[in-house]
Amino acid sequence: MNLLSGPVLGAAALVASPALYGGFVSGAVTVDVAVTRWLVAVVVCWVAISLVAMMVGEPSAAQPAVVPADEAPTEELPAQ
């Protein structure tokens, strides 16, 4: 998972939204503290999403069905 991907940045914004609101809207915290909390949340969300992606893995390709030799259809020769 890329550190600057959309899901990572969005999840970090969601996690750090109280700090971002306090920094940019209400002024409860300074902007540099809000941005620092968001950057920490980016790293934490990146690690968490990467771990989940590593556990789930890539989807496997569909394998063709194998028919046992005794059940395989036989070709009939044309009558002469």
Contacts in CASP RR format, 6 or more apart in sequence:
PFRMAT RR
TARGET T0000
AUTHOR 0000-0000-0000
METHOD contacts of the structure
MODEL  1
MNLLSGPVLGAAALVASPALYGGFVSGAVTVDVAVTRWLVAVVVCWVAIS
LVAMMVGEPSAAQPAVVPADEAPTEELPAQ
1 7 0 8 1.000
1 8 0 8 1.000
1 46 0 8 1.000
1 49 0 8 1.000
1 50 0 8 1.000
1 53 0 8 1.000
2 8 0 8 1.000
3 42 0 8 1.000
3 43 0 8 1.000
3 46 0 8 1.000
7 49 0 8 1.000
8 42 0 8 1.000
8 45 0 8 1.000
8 46 0 8 1.000
8 49 0 8 1.000
9 42 0 8 1.000
10 45 0 8 1.000
11 41 0 8 1.000
11 45 0 8 1.000
11 48 0 8 1.000
11 49 0 8 1.000
12 38 0 8 1.000
12 41 0 8 1.000
12 42 0 8 1.000
12 44 0 8 1.000
12 45 0 8 1.000
12 46 0 8 1.000
13 20 0 8 1.000
13 38 0 8 1.000
13 41 0 8 1.000
15 41 0 8 1.000
15 44 0 8 1.000
15 45 0 8 1.000
16 34 0 8 1.000
16 37 0 8 1.000
16 38 0 8 1.000
16 40 0 8 1.000
16 41 0 8 1.000
19 29 0 8 1.000
19 33 0 8 1.000
19 34 0 8 1.000
19 37 0 8 1.000
19 38 0 8 1.000
20 34 0 8 1.000
20 37 0 8 1.000
20 38 0 8 1.000
22 28 0 8 1.000
22 29 0 8 1.000
22 34 0 8 1.000
23 29 0 8 1.000
23 30 0 8 1.000
23 31 0 8 1.000
23 33 0 8 1.000
23 34 0 8 1.000
24 31 0 8 1.000
24 34 0 8 1.000
END
